[in-house]
Amino acid sequence: MVKRGDPMAPLGGAPRLVLLFSGKRKSGKDFVTEALRSRLGNDVCAILRLSGPLKEQFAKDHGLDFQKLLDASTYKEAYRKDMIRWGEEKRQADPGFFCRKIVEGVSQPIWLVSDARRLSDIQWFQEAYGAVAQTVRVVASEQSRQRRGWVFTPVTQKRRQGDMKVRSRVCGIPCADSRRRSRSWCRLTSFSLCH
């Protein structure tokens, strides 16, 4: 457990439960977290999105429209690669940077982190909150994801080799995507390439 005053220490109150949701793109993470909050109520449950402070800071640093980066638009897609690279640089310098941002001022006892994409994010919450931090994997069929707008994009060998170096450090959640030849390759490249 992290002690107060430590740079890893959370800035928000002490939650009773922290659920860290992960899953492939268009798997339904936001839908599930919204449904849970709807049933539990806003006074009991807060949805925390790691992508929010990342996009906000990226927009400020690069003079972009923050609101357009929040939706599923071509505007966001045009900046996706640069935003991912920038976010990784921030995390390398300070692994808890975005995690601390989203817990600031949260008073509800149940926290739903709807987009835990990096192993470092999961580790931060587990170190900061101990046993109250639990992971939840959201799974959807490829057909369901396609109905929601997901399109499979083949990965070139050159891109695969370059991305493996970075992603092997940031994700440890196995994936059994049928398009991949081995679980370990998918594990090394998950979230950005197959999730």
Long-range contacts (C-beta under 8 A, 24 or more apart in sequence): 1-127, 1-128, 1-129, 1-130, 2-127, 2-128, 7-94, 7-96, 8-96, 8-124, 8-127, 8-128, 9-128, 10-99, 10-100, 10-103, 10-128, 10-129, 11-100, 11-103, 11-104, 11-105, 12-103, 12-104, 12-105, 12-106, 12-107, 13-106, 13-107, 14-129, 15-106, 15-108, 15-109, 15-110, 15-111, 15-129, 15-132, 16-109, 16-110, 16-132, 17-109, 17-110, 17-111, 17-132, 17-134, 18-110, 18-111, 18-113, 18-125, 18-129, 18-132, 18-133, 18-134, 19-110, 19-111, 19-112, 19-113, 19-134, 19-135, 19-136, 20-113, 20-116, 20-121, 20-122, 20-125, 20-133, 20-134, 20-135, 20-136, 21-112, 21-113, 21-114, 21-115, 21-116, 21-135, 21-136, 21-137, 21-138, 22-115, 22-116, 22-117, 22-122, 22-135, 22-136, 22-137, 22-138, 22-173, 22-191, 22-195, 23-137, 23-138, 23-139, 23-140, 23-195, 24-139, 24-140, 24-145, 24-150, 24-175, 24-177, 24-194, 24-195, 25-145, 25-150, 25-195, 26-140, 26-144, 26-145, 26-148, 26-149, 26-150, 27-138, 27-139, 27-140, 27-145, 27-195, 28-138, 28-140, 28-144, 28-148, 29-114, 29-115, 29-138, 30-114, 32-136, 32-138, 33-112, 33-114, 36-112, 37-112, 40-110, 42-108, 43-108, 44-108, 44-109, 44-110, 45-108, 45-110, 45-111, 45-112, 46-106, 46-107, 46-108, 46-110, 46-111, 46-112, 47-112, 47-114, 48-102, 48-103, 48-106, 48-111, 48-112, 48-113, 48-114, 49-102, 49-113, 49-114, 49-115, 50-98, 50-99, 50-102, 50-113, 50-115, 50-116, 50-117, 50-121, 51-115, 52-102, 53-98, 53-101, 53-102, 54-83, 54-87, 54-90, 54-98, 55-83, 57-90, 58-82, 58-83, 58-86, 58-87, 61-86, 72-149, 84-192, 88-166, 88-170, 91-118, 91-120, 91-170, 95-120, 95-123, 95-124, 96-124, 96-128, 99-124, 99-125, 99-128, 117-170, 117-171, 117-191, 117-195, 118-170, 118-171, 118-191, 119-169, 119-170, 119-171, 119-172, 119-173, 120-170, 137-173, 142-178, 152-179, 155-189, 155-193, 160-185, 160-189, 160-193, 163-189, 163-192, 163-193, 164-188, 164-189, 167-191, 167-192, 167-193
